[in-house]
């Protein structure tokens, strides 16, 4: 079941990435973090960390391109909107709780 489990997990990951890239690019990262405790940047960081654990060198930008389906700056220009003060304050709390202190 190990190989099958890995294949199923990979398929679920691809479906999540597709959903965020194609079906719901309008969902802002700040809303994902505030409600779910993770965002697209978290996914890309986890992807990069998984690569590093397997001896694969990958930059933050390369990992983000996997998750965003394009260079990060392009995605931001096309999809990101300005967050209000309340969302930014909630983000600071969610980030500290789920990722750690900003540094």
Helices and strands as residue ranges (DSSP letters): H 2-18, I 19-23, H 29-36, H 40-53, H 60-68, H 72-79, H 85-98
